[in-house]
């Protein structure tokens, strides 16, 4: 065995954690630590010397070739001179060099292992970072997809700290208008406070300020429609004109945006306050589109001749923009039936049904007038729930082998009495369907469910013997009416009138003719009289039977969707307007029509009494610039009419005290905006309390305090002169007849009353602002005074208490 010295081995060369405690080397241990002198720095070899008589190195190199040497000789020559001199020292140098190389090899291995470990850790981190990056990319993709409901300008607004100087596109303005209409002003303000990327309410008002939407023909819409219609094909220009009325609150209101009064009857023009609004809409017959084109404020009744003339005027305007009105649809109200009578349209048991007139703009075609099938169906249900028994004629009873000729709601009531378990035969029927309440009779869905669900339930209880066989007549009649209504309101090609399926087409036409035969021989009530609802069934069915032939054969329609001839689109518009108020005012109606039309608001509330139509609004108000309507001619005309006003009378002491109090309300915001300006403050406010401020002092909450505004003598004289002029104008002229009352009254005051001058360059329009506020406030006081009831109320605290005391 050989001995060794431990100092020549590194610690990692020994075995570790031995049980016997001995310190032994590993089998692969190599000594790497030696004591040796550092290798001396090699000297530079001396320059070659030239001896006398010898040739130059170049000559020598060229004359005699260099002898070949072996590798050992080369290694020997490369060794230092001291190595060549002593062979023993040469062996030590070689061993030292090997040890050094081995040590360097171990160091390199250690560095390599460290680098490999670092590389492994780096790869782990890189893999983890790649996984995190992939996760972030997926989250970004999901977030981007979830933000697809935002427009690009909304996304850009989210990147800014505030919403100032944001540019809002047309789609965002439409979306904001829809939200404001659905949520109201308070709800929209809440969305803005939460940081939603939406334009402010002032921005929305500014984008709509050029749209007047005053009663009458909406010329702005017709102008924009002309460009839309020009891009349509001939068949897409076929349309239907719808008209229907909506109840509104009585009262005259001031519209500051349009500078006019709203609320008086406009068809025909009258000084009486209106309680209804008549809205006109056109809708596509071949393609899905709709657009409001006119509206008027009316009373409870409109003359048939006046209504006919306005309808024909609208048809002429539609023809001028290349639209082709083929049908006019309306309900069976008194005004509409008066219009039919003026056109000699009629339908009765003993005469031929007349439902068309020569077209006012196309002598080769006719114009059809169609009662709305949805209203007709509600009227039929109304007769039944009012206990009016219907009697079929004997020919129908014999032809279909019916057990009786009576159709009664009593059979449906019997079904409801029998169907009281948890599992019901007619689960969609309830007492609501047979009630005669005001709300239920206005809903088409309830009438449709009654005629759809009742036949099967009645026949089932007849089958099991719990109902008499005579109830089969009611079930048969209900089935006929429901199938008739399905054909008359078709919105899908599967139930539309089409020549592609001859058997199905013939079956539908045969059923329409059968319904006309049944209704024509129907007797309602004890006296079996003829009702307007029967005329409505005959007229609407006749229109469909005649018009569909023209559309299928001459206009080359593939199918006719009769649902586009009913006025669900107009009724849905009314349902949206009633979201603001069940009975809107004239001002509410005008604003609602503007917002719904401009924003293309199509969300119909679930409480709507009509089926949801599938049409979209035709006109995009943000695709073209609308110019502001100028009122210079109206203002000049109004000023000419006011030239005959007598001299201004002075106010009484009480009126001056009241004016001093009202002037405080007018001056307060102006004084706050100019509180840092001494000249303006002296112009508006009084430093001392004068005699005219008696009423203001009495209205102070704390006696002797000056919390209210005490206007200066100069301002009080100016406002008093304005009040004197307005008082004389209201007594001598009907202010409600003025076309632009705010501008006319302001111009009249400027021409008559001297306006005080303000010695302030920062607020040169201070008195003009005061004048504008006075005109607005005074007109509102005047309208409130006009709207006061002539008689006092009956003293009841609520409608319920009043109803219980009615005899």
C-alpha positions in Angstrom: 0.0 0.0 0.0 1.2 3.5 -0.8 1.0 6.4 1.4 -0.3 9.9 0.4 -0.5 13.3 1.8 -4.0 14.7 2.3 -2.9 18.2 1.5 -2.6 17.3 -2.2 -6.4 16.5 -2.4 -9.4 18.8 -2.3 -12.3 18.2 0.1 -14.7 16.9 -2.6 -12.1 14.1 -3.3 -12.9 12.4 0.1 -15.8 10.1 0.9 -18.4 11.7 3.1 -20.7 10.5 5.9 -18.9 7.2 6.6 -20.3 5.2 9.5 -16.9 4.2 10.8 -15.7 7.9 10.9 -12.7 7.2 8.8 -11.4 9.7 6.2 -10.8 7.9 3.0 -10.3 9.0 -0.6 -12.7 8.2 -3.3 -11.6 5.7 -5.9 -11.5 8.3 -8.5 -9.6 10.9 -6.5 -6.8 12.7 -8.2 -4.2 14.9 -6.4 -4.5 18.5 -7.7 -2.8 20.6 -5.0 1.0 20.9 -5.3 3.7 23.2 -4.1 5.6 24.5 -7.1 7.3 27.7 -8.1 5.5 29.8 -10.6 6.8 29.3 -14.1 9.3 32.1 -14.9 8.5 34.5 -17.5 10.0 33.4 -20.8 12.6 35.6 -22.3 12.5 36.8 -25.7 15.1 34.9 -27.9 18.1 37.0 -29.0 18.3 38.3 -32.4 20.4 36.1 -34.8 24.0 37.1 -35.1 25.9 37.3 -38.4 29.5 36.1 -38.3 32.2 37.4 -40.8 32.3 35.4 -44.0 28.8 33.9 -43.4 25.9 34.5 -45.8 22.8 36.4 -44.8 19.9 34.5 -43.3 17.9 34.8 -46.5 20.8 33.5 -48.6 21.4 30.7 -46.2 17.7 29.8 -46.1 17.6 29.8 -49.9 20.9 27.9 -50.5 20.5 25.0 -48.1 17.0 23.5 -47.1 16.0 23.1 -43.5 16.5 19.5 -42.3 13.3 17.6 -41.4 12.6 17.2 -37.7 10.5 14.6 -35.9 7.7 15.6 -33.5 9.8 14.8 -30.5 12.5 17.1 -31.7 9.9 19.8 -32.3 8.6 19.4 -28.8 12.2 19.6 -27.5 13.0 22.7 -29.5 9.8 24.3 -28.2 10.8 23.6 -24.6 12.7 26.3 -22.6 16.4 26.1 -22.4 16.5 25.3 -18.7 14.3 22.3 -19.4 16.7 21.0 -22.0 19.7 21.3 -19.7 18.3 19.2 -16.9 16.2 16.1 -17.6 15.2 15.6 -14.0 13.7 19.0 -13.7 12.0 18.4 -17.0 9.9 15.5 -15.5 8.7 17.7 -12.6 7.6 20.4 -15.0 5.6 18.0 -17.0 3.9 16.6 -13.8 3.2 20.1 -12.6 1.6 21.1 -15.9 -0.6 18.0 -15.8 -1.8 18.8 -12.3 -2.5 22.3 -13.3 -4.5 21.1 -16.3 -6.5 18.7 -14.2 -7.3 21.4 -11.7 -8.4 23.7 -14.5 -10.4 20.8 -15.9 -12.1 20.3 -12.5 -12.8 24.1 -12.3 -14.3 24.0 -15.8 -16.4 21.0 -14.9 -17.6 22.9 -11.8 -18.3 26.0 -13.8 -20.1 23.9 -16.3 -22.3 22.3 -13.7 -23.0 25.7 -12.3 -23.9 27.0 -15.7 -26.0 24.0 -16.4 -27.8 24.6 -13.2 -28.2 28.2 -14.0 -29.4 27.3 -17.5 -32.0 24.9 -16.0 -33.2 27.5 -13.6 -33.4 30.0 -16.5 -35.3 27.5 -18.6 -37.7 27.0 -15.8 -38.2 30.8 -15.4 -38.5 31.2 -19.2 -41.1 28.4 -19.3 -43.0 30.0 -16.4 -42.8 33.4 -18.1 -44.0 31.9 -21.4 -46.9 30.3 -19.5 -47.7 33.6 -17.8 -47.5 35.4 -21.1 -49.9 32.9 -22.7 -52.3 33.3 -19.8 -52.1 37.1 -20.1 -52.7 36.9 -23.9 -55.7 34.7 -23.3 -57.0 37.1 -20.7 -56.4 40.0 -23.1 -58.3 38.1 -25.8 -61.2 37.4 -23.4 -61.1 41.0 -22.2 -61.1 42.3 -25.8 -64.0 40.0 -26.7 -65.9 41.1 -23.6 -65.3 44.8 -24.6 -66.7 44.3 -28.0 -69.9 46.1 -26.9 -67.8 49.2 -26.7 -67.1 51.3 -29.7 -63.6 52.5 -30.6 -64.3 56.0 -29.3 -65.5 54.5 -26.0 -62.3 52.4 -25.7 -60.2 55.5 -26.4 -62.1 57.4 -23.7 -61.2 54.7 -21.2 -57.5 55.5 -21.8 -58.0 59.1 -20.7 -58.2 60.4 -17.2 -61.4 62.4 -17.9 -64.0 62.7 -20.6 -63.1 66.2 -21.7 -62.2 66.7 -25.4 -63.5 63.2 -26.3 -64.7 62.8 -29.8 -67.9 60.7 -29.9 -69.1 58.9 -33.0 -72.6 58.4 -34.3 -73.0 54.9 -33.0 -72.0 56.0 -29.5 -74.4 58.9 -29.6 -77.2 56.5 -30.6 -76.3 54.1 -27.8 -76.2 57.0 -25.3 -79.6 58.3 -26.4 -81.0 54.8 -26.0 -79.6 54.5 -22.5 -80.9 57.9 -21.5 -84.3 57.1 -22.9 -84.5 53.7 -21.1 -82.9 54.8 -17.8 -84.1 58.4 -17.6 -81.9 61.4 -16.7 -81.2 60.2 -13.2 -80.2 56.8 -14.3 -78.0 58.2 -17.1 -76.2 60.5 -14.6 -75.6 57.5 -12.4 -73.9 55.7 -15.3 -71.7 58.8 -15.9 -70.8 58.9 -12.2 -69.7 55.3 -12.3 -67.2 56.1 -15.0 -69.0 54.6 -18.0 -67.5 55.8 -21.3 -70.5 57.8 -22.5 -71.0 61.4 -23.6 -72.5 64.0 -21.2 -76.1 65.0 -21.4 -75.0 68.4 -22.7 -73.3 66.7 -25.6 -76.4 64.7 -26.4 -78.5 67.9 -26.4 -76.0 69.7 -28.6 -76.1 66.8 -31.1 -80.0 67.0 -31.3 -80.5 70.8 -31.1 -80.9 71.2 -34.9 -83.8 68.7 -35.0 -87.1 70.5 -34.4 -89.6 67.7 -34.6 -92.5 70.1 -34.4 -96.1 68.8 -35.0 -97.0 68.2 -38.6 -95.0 66.7 -41.4 -91.4 65.9 -40.3 -89.7 67.4 -43.3 -86.2 66.6 -41.9 -87.0 62.9 -42.0 -88.5 63.0 -45.5 -85.3 64.8 -46.7 -83.1 62.1 -45.3 -85.4 59.3 -46.5 -85.1 60.5 -50.1 -81.4 59.5 -50.1 -82.2 56.1 -48.6 -85.0 55.4 -50.9 -82.9 56.2 -54.0 -80.7 53.2 -53.1 -83.7 50.8 -52.9 -84.9 48.5 -55.7 -88.4 49.0 -57.1 -89.9 46.2 -55.1 -88.4 47.5 -51.8 -90.2 50.8 -52.2 -93.6 49.3 -51.6 -94.9 50.4 -48.2 -97.9 50.7 -45.9 -99.0 53.9 -44.1 -100.0 53.4 -40.5 -101.9 55.9 -38.3 -103.0 55.6 -34.7 -103.7 58.0 -31.8 -102.2 58.2 -28.3 -103.7 59.8 -25.3 -101.7 62.7 -23.8 -102.2 65.1 -20.9 -104.1 68.3 -21.5 -102.1 71.5 -21.1 -100.0 74.0 -23.0 -96.2 73.9 -22.5 -93.2 76.0 -23.5 -90.6 74.2 -25.6 -87.4 76.3 -25.1 -85.4 74.3 -27.7 -87.8 75.1 -30.5 -89.1 78.4 -29.0 -92.8 77.5 -29.4 -95.8 76.4 -27.4 -96.9 72.8 -27.5 -100.2 71.3 -26.5 -102.9 73.0 -28.6 -104.8 71.1 -31.3 -102.9 71.2 -34.6 -105.3 69.1 -36.8 -107.2 71.2 -37.5 -105.6 74.2 -35.9 -107.5 75.3 -32.8 -106.9 77.2 -29.6 -108.3 74.3 -27.6 -105.9 72.1 -25.6 -105.3 68.7 -27.2 -105.8 65.4 -25.4 -104.6 63.0 -28.1 -101.7 62.7 -30.5 -102.1 61.2 -34.0 -98.9 59.6 -35.2 -98.2 58.6 -38.8 -95.6 55.9 -39.8 -94.6 54.2 -43.1 -93.3 50.6 -43.1 -91.8 48.4 -45.7 -94.0 45.7 -47.3 -91.2 43.7 -49.0 -88.4 44.5 -46.7 -88.2 45.3 -42.9 -88.1 49.0 -42.3 -90.2 51.7 -40.7 -90.1 55.4 -40.1 -92.3 58.1 -38.4 -93.0 60.8 -40.9 -95.6 63.0 -39.1 -97.7 63.6 -36.0 -100.4 66.0 -34.8 -102.0 67.0 -31.6 -105.8 66.4 -31.8 -108.9 66.4 -29.7 -111.1 63.4 -29.0 -112.4 63.5 -32.6 -111.0 64.6 -36.0 -113.2 65.3 -38.9 -113.1 62.6 -41.6 -112.5 65.1 -44.4 -109.6 66.8 -42.6 -108.0 63.4 -41.8 -108.5 62.2 -45.4 -106.9 65.3 -46.8 -103.8 65.0 -44.5 -103.5 61.3 -45.4 -103.5 62.0 -49.1 -101.0 64.8 -48.5 -98.6 62.4 -46.8 -99.1 59.9 -49.7 -98.2 62.6 -52.2 -95.0 63.5 -50.2 -94.1 59.8 -50.1 -94.6 59.5 -53.8 -92.3 62.5 -54.4 -89.4 60.6 -52.7 -90.2 57.5 -54.8 -92.1 55.5 -52.2 -95.2 53.6 -53.3 -97.9 53.5 -50.6 -100.3 50.6 -51.4 -102.3 50.4 -48.2 -103.4 52.5 -45.3 -103.8 50.7 -42.0 -105.6 52.1 -38.9 -107.9 51.0 -36.1 -111.7 51.4 -36.1 -111.8 54.6 -34.0 -114.5 57.1 -34.7 -112.2 59.5 -36.6 -111.0 56.7 -38.8 -114.5 55.4 -39.6 -115.4 59.0 -40.4 -112.6 59.1 -42.9 -113.9 55.8 -44.4 -117.3 57.3 -44.8 -115.9 60.4 -46.5 -114.2 57.9 -49.0 -117.4 55.9 -49.4 -115.9 52.8 -47.9 -118.3 50.4 -46.3 -119.0 46.8 -45.3 -122.3 45.4 -44.1 -124.3 42.2 -44.2 -126.4 43.2 -47.2 -123.8 45.0 -49.4 -120.6 44.4 -51.2 -117.5 45.3 -49.1 -115.7 48.4 -50.5 -112.2 48.8 -49.2 -110.2 50.7 -51.9 -110.2 54.0 -53.7 -108.4 55.2 -56.8 -104.8 56.0 -55.9 -104.3 59.7 -55.6 -100.8 59.5 -57.2 -101.2 56.5 -59.6 -104.3 56.4 -61.7 -103.6 52.8 -62.8 -103.7 51.3 -59.3 -105.9 51.6 -56.2 -105.2 52.5 -52.6 -106.5 50.1 -49.9 -107.7 51.0 -46.5 -107.4 48.1 -44.0 -108.7 47.9 -40.4 -106.0 46.5 -38.1 -106.6 42.8 -37.5 -105.2 43.0 -33.9 -107.9 45.7 -33.0 -110.6 43.6 -34.6 -109.6 40.5 -32.6 -109.7 42.6 -29.4 -113.2 43.8 -30.3 -114.4 40.3 -30.9 -113.1 39.2 -27.5 -114.7 42.3 -26.0 -118.2 41.2 -27.2 -117.7 37.8 -25.7 -116.5 39.0 -22.2 -119.4 41.4 -22.1 -121.7 38.4 -22.2 -122.9 39.1 -25.8 -123.9 35.7 -27.1 -123.0 35.2 -30.8 -125.3 33.3 -33.1 -124.2 31.5 -36.2 -126.5 31.3 -39.2 -128.3 28.1 -40.0 -126.3 27.4 -43.2 -123.0 27.3 -41.3 -124.5 25.1 -38.5 -125.8 22.6 -41.0 -122.7 22.7 -43.2 -120.3 21.8 -40.4 -122.8 19.8 -38.4 -122.5 21.9 -35.2 -124.7 20.9 -32.2 -126.0 24.5 -31.7 -125.7 28.0 -33.1 -124.6 29.8 -29.9 -121.0 31.0 -29.2 -120.7 32.0 -25.5 -117.9 32.8 -23.1 -119.8 30.7 -20.5 -118.2 27.6 -21.9 -114.7 29.0 -21.2 -115.8 29.9 -17.7 -117.0 26.3 -17.2 -113.5 25.1 -18.3 -111.8 27.3 -15.8 -114.1 26.1 -13.0 -113.3 22.4 -13.9 -109.5 23.1 -14.4 -108.5 23.9 -10.8 -105.9 21.2 -10.1 -102.2 21.8 -10.1 -101.9 19.9 -13.4 -104.3 21.7 -15.7 -105.7 21.0 -19.2 -105.4 24.6 -20.2 -102.5 25.9 -18.2 -102.3 29.1 -20.3 -105.9 30.1 -19.5 -107.0 32.0 -16.4 -109.7 34.4 -15.2 -107.7 37.3 -16.8 -108.7 36.0 -20.2 -112.4 36.3 -19.5 -112.3 39.5 -17.5 -113.6 42.8 -18.8 -110.9 45.1 -17.2 -109.5 48.1 -19.0 -106.0 46.8 -19.0 -106.8 43.3 -20.2 -109.0 44.4 -23.1 -106.1 46.5 -24.5 -103.7 43.5 -24.7 -103.7 41.6 -28.0 -101.8 38.7 -26.4 -104.6 37.9 -24.0 -107.1 37.8 -26.9 -104.8 35.5 -28.9 -104.3 33.1 -26.0 -108.1 33.0 -25.4 -108.9 31.9 -29.0 -105.8 29.6 -29.2 -106.1 27.7 -25.9 -109.9 27.4 -25.4 -110.8 25.0 -28.3 -108.7 22.1 -27.1 -109.7 22.5 -23.5 -113.4 22.7 -24.4 -113.2 19.6 -26.6 -111.3 17.6 -24.0 -114.0 18.2 -21.3 -116.7 17.4 -23.9 -114.8 14.1 -24.6 -114.8 13.1 -20.9 -118.4 14.1 -20.4 -117.9 17.1 -18.1 -119.2 19.7 -20.7 -122.3 19.6 -22.8 -121.9 18.9 -26.5 -123.3 22.3 -27.3 -119.9 23.8 -26.3 -118.4 22.4 -29.5 -119.8 25.4 -31.4 -117.8 27.8 -29.2 -114.6 25.7 -29.7 -115.2 25.5 -33.5 -115.7 29.3 -33.7 -112.7 30.1 -31.6 -110.6 27.8 -33.8 -111.8 29.6 -37.0 -111.0 33.0 -35.6 -107.5 32.0 -34.3 -106.5 30.5 -37.7 -107.8 33.6 -39.5 -105.7 35.8 -37.2 -102.6 33.7 -37.8 -103.0 34.1 -41.6 -103.7 37.8 -41.3 -100.6 38.5 -39.1 -98.1 36.1 -40.8 -94.5 37.1 -40.1 -92.7 33.9 -41.3 -92.7 32.4 -44.7 -94.0 29.1 -43.3 -97.4 30.7 -42.8 -97.2 33.4 -45.5 -99.3 33.5 -48.7 -97.2 32.0 -51.5 -97.8 30.3 -54.8 -94.9 27.9 -54.3 -97.1 25.5 -52.3 -100.4 25.4 -54.1 -102.2 23.1 -51.6 -101.2 25.2 -48.6 -102.0 28.4 -50.5 -105.5 27.2 -51.5 -106.2 26.1 -47.9 -105.3 29.5 -46.5 -107.4 31.3 -49.1 -110.3 29.0 -48.4 -110.1 29.6 -44.7 -110.1 33.4 -45.2 -113.3 33.1 -47.3 -114.9 30.8 -44.8 -114.2 33.4 -42.0 -115.8 36.1 -44.1 -118.9 33.9 -44.6 -119.1 33.1 -40.9 -118.7 36.7 -39.8 -121.2 38.0 -42.4 -123.9 35.7 -41.1 -123.1 36.2 -37.4 -125.6 37.8 -35.1 -124.3 39.5 -31.9 -126.4 40.0 -28.8 -130.1 39.4 -28.2 -131.1 41.4 -31.2 -128.4 39.9 -33.5 -127.3 43.3 -34.7 -124.4 44.2 -37.0 -121.3 45.4 -35.2 -118.3 47.4 -36.4 -116.0 44.5 -35.5 -117.7 42.4 -38.2 -117.1 45.1 -40.7 -113.5 45.2 -39.7 -113.1 41.4 -40.3 -114.7 41.7 -43.7 -112.7 44.8 -44.8 -109.3 43.5 -43.6 -109.8 40.1 -45.1 -111.0 41.6 -48.4 -107.9 43.8 -48.5 -105.6 40.7 -48.1 -107.5 38.7 -50.7 -107.3 41.4 -53.3 -103.9 42.9 -52.5 -101.9 39.6 -52.3 -102.9 38.8 -55.9 -101.4 42.1 -57.0 -98.3 41.6 -55.1 -97.7 37.9 -56.1 -98.5 38.2 -59.8 -97.8 41.7 -60.8 -95.1 42.8 -58.3 -93.5 39.3 -58.4 -93.4 38.7 -54.7 -92.2 35.3 -53.6 -94.5 35.4 -50.6 -96.6 38.0 -48.8 -96.1 38.5 -45.1 -99.4 39.9 -44.0 -97.9 40.8 -40.6 -96.2 43.8 -42.3 -99.7 45.2 -43.0 -100.7 45.4 -39.3 -99.8 48.3 -37.1 -97.8 46.5 -34.4 -94.8 48.7 -35.3 -96.8 51.8 -34.3 -98.2 50.3 -31.2 -94.7 49.2 -30.1 -93.6 52.8 -30.6 -96.4 53.9 -28.2 -95.3 51.3 -25.7 -91.8 52.8 -25.7 -93.1 56.3 -25.3 -95.2 55.2 -22.4 -92.0 54.2 -20.6 -91.6 57.9 -19.8 -95.1 58.3 -18.6 -98.3 56.3 -19.0 -100.0 59.5 -20.2 -97.3 61.7 -21.5 -97.6 65.4 -22.0 -97.3 67.1 -25.4 -93.7 68.1 -24.6 -92.9 64.5 -23.4 -94.3 63.1 -26.6 -92.3 65.4 -28.9 -89.0 64.6 -27.1 -89.8 60.9 -27.0 -90.5 60.8 -30.7 -87.2 62.6 -31.4 -85.1 60.4 -29.2 -86.6 57.1 -30.3 -86.4 58.1 -33.9 -82.9 59.5 -33.8 -81.4 56.7 -31.6 -83.4 54.0 -33.5 -84.6 52.7 -30.1 -86.1 49.3 -30.8 -86.3 47.8 -27.3 -90.0 47.2 -26.6 -91.1 46.6 -23.0 -92.4 43.2 -22.1 -95.6 44.8 -20.9 -96.5 45.8 -24.5 -99.9 44.8 -25.5 -98.9 43.9 -29.1 -96.6 41.5 -30.8 -93.0 42.6 -31.3 -92.5 43.7 -34.9 -89.2 42.9 -36.7 -88.7 46.2 -38.5 -85.9 48.7 -38.1 -85.8 52.4 -38.6 -84.9 53.5 -42.0 -83.3 57.0 -41.5 -79.9 57.5 -39.9 -79.9 61.0 -38.6 -76.1 61.0 -38.1 -75.3 60.0 -41.6 -75.9 63.6 -42.9 -75.7 67.0 -41.4 -79.1 68.7 -40.7 -79.1 72.4 -41.0 -80.7 74.6 -38.3 -84.1 76.0 -39.1 -84.1 79.8 -39.2 -86.9 81.7 -37.6 -86.2 85.3 -38.8 -89.3 85.5 -40.9 -91.5 84.3 -38.0 -89.9 86.8 -35.6 -90.4 89.7 -38.0 -94.1 88.6 -38.5 -94.6 88.4 -34.8 -93.1 91.9 -34.2 -95.3 93.4 -36.9 -98.4 91.9 -35.1 -97.3 93.5 -31.8 -96.9 97.0 -33.1 -100.4 97.9 -32.1 -99.8 97.4 -28.4 -100.9 100.4 -26.3 -98.6 102.4 -24.1 -97.0 100.6 -21.1 -98.8 101.1 -17.9 -97.1 101.4 -14.5 -97.3 98.6 -12.0 -99.1 98.7 -8.7 -97.3 98.7 -5.4 -98.1 95.0 -4.9 -96.9 94.1 -8.3 -93.6 96.0 -7.8 -93.1 94.1 -4.5 -93.7 90.8 -6.3 -91.4 91.7 -9.1 -88.7 92.6 -6.6 -89.0 89.1 -5.1 -89.0 87.4 -8.6 -86.0 89.5 -9.7 -84.0 87.9 -6.8 -84.5 84.5 -8.4 -83.4 85.9 -11.7 -80.3 87.7 -10.4 -79.0 85.0 -8.0 -77.1 82.8 -10.5 -75.8 85.9 -12.3 -74.5 87.3 -9.0 -72.8 84.1 -8.1 -71.0 83.9 -11.5 -69.8 87.5 -11.2 -69.2 87.6 -7.4 -65.5 88.5 -7.9 -66.4 91.5 -10.1 -67.1 94.6 -8.1 -68.9 96.6 -10.9 -71.2 93.7 -11.7 -72.0 93.2 -8.1 -72.9 96.8 -7.6 -75.1 96.7 -10.7 -77.1 93.6 -9.6 -77.3 93.8 -5.8 -78.4 96.5 -3.4 -76.4 97.4 -0.4 -79.4 98.7 1.6 -83.0 97.5 2.0 -85.5 99.7 0.4 -89.2 100.0 0.5 -89.7 97.7 -2.5 -88.1 94.8 -0.6 -90.9 94.5 1.9 -92.1 91.2 0.5 -88.5 89.8 0.3 -88.0 90.7 4.0 -91.2 88.9 5.0 -90.1 85.8 3.1 -86.8 85.6 5.0 -86.6 82.5 7.2 -84.9 84.4 9.9 -86.3 87.8 10.6 -83.8 90.6 9.9 -81.4 88.4 8.0 -80.3 89.0 4.4 -80.1 85.4 3.1 -82.3 86.2 0.1 -81.3 88.4 -2.8 -82.0 92.1 -2.7 -81.7 93.5 -6.2 -80.5 97.0 -7.0 -82.8 99.9 -8.0 -81.5 99.8 -11.6 -82.2 96.1 -12.0 -85.6 96.5 -10.3 -86.6 99.3 -12.7 -85.5 97.3 -15.7 -87.4 94.1 -14.6 -90.5 96.2 -13.7 -90.5 97.7 -17.2 -90.2 94.3 -18.8 -93.1 93.1 -16.6 -95.3 96.0 -17.6 -94.7 95.3 -21.3 -95.4 91.6 -20.9 -98.6 92.3 -18.9 -100.0 94.6 -21.6 -98.9 92.1 -24.3 -100.7 89.2 -22.6 -103.9 91.3 -22.1 -104.0 92.6 -25.7 -102.7 89.6 -27.7 -102.9 85.8 -27.5 -99.3 84.9 -26.7 -99.9 81.2 -27.4 -100.5 82.1 -31.1 -96.9 83.5 -31.5 -94.7 81.2 -33.6 -91.5 82.1 -31.7 -92.6 83.6 -28.5 -89.3 83.8 -26.7 -87.5 85.6 -29.5 -90.5 87.9 -30.3 -90.9 89.0 -26.7 -87.2 89.5 -26.2 -86.9 91.6 -29.4 -90.0 93.6 -28.4 -88.4 94.4 -25.0 -85.1 95.3 -26.6 -86.9 97.8 -28.8 -89.1 99.3 -26.1 -87.3 99.1 -22.8 -83.8 100.7 -22.3 -81.3 98.1 -21.2 -78.9 99.2 -18.5 -75.2 99.2 -19.5 -72.6 97.3 -17.6 -69.2 98.9 -17.1 -67.4 95.6 -17.1 -65.3 94.1 -20.0 -65.4 90.5 -18.5 -69.3 90.3 -18.4 -70.6 92.4 -21.3 -73.7 90.2 -21.7 -74.9 90.3 -18.1 -78.1 92.1 -18.8 -78.9 90.1 -21.9 -78.7 87.0 -19.8 -81.0 88.6 -17.2 -83.5 89.4 -20.0 -83.4 85.8 -21.3 -84.1 84.4 -17.9 -87.0 86.9 -17.4 -88.7 85.9 -20.6 -88.4 82.2 -19.9 -89.7 82.5 -16.3 -92.5 84.9 -17.3 -93.8 82.6 -20.0 -93.8 79.6 -17.6 -95.8 81.7 -15.1 -98.2 82.7 -17.8 -98.8 79.0 -19.0 -99.3 77.9 -15.4 -101.9 80.6 -14.9 -103.6 79.4 -18.1 -103.6 75.8 -17.0 -105.4 76.5 -13.7 -108.7 74.6 -13.4 -111.8 76.7 -13.5 -113.5 74.8 -10.8 -112.2 73.4 -7.5 -111.9 69.7 -7.0 -114.6 67.5 -5.4 -112.8 67.3 -2.1 -111.9 63.5 -2.3 -108.5 62.5 -1.2 -107.9 59.9 -3.8 -109.5 58.3 -6.9 -110.4 55.2 -4.9 -112.4 57.2 -2.4 -114.0 59.2 -5.2 -115.0 55.9 -7.0 -116.7 54.5 -3.9 -118.9 57.6 -3.7 -120.1 57.5 -7.3 -123.7 56.5 -7.6 
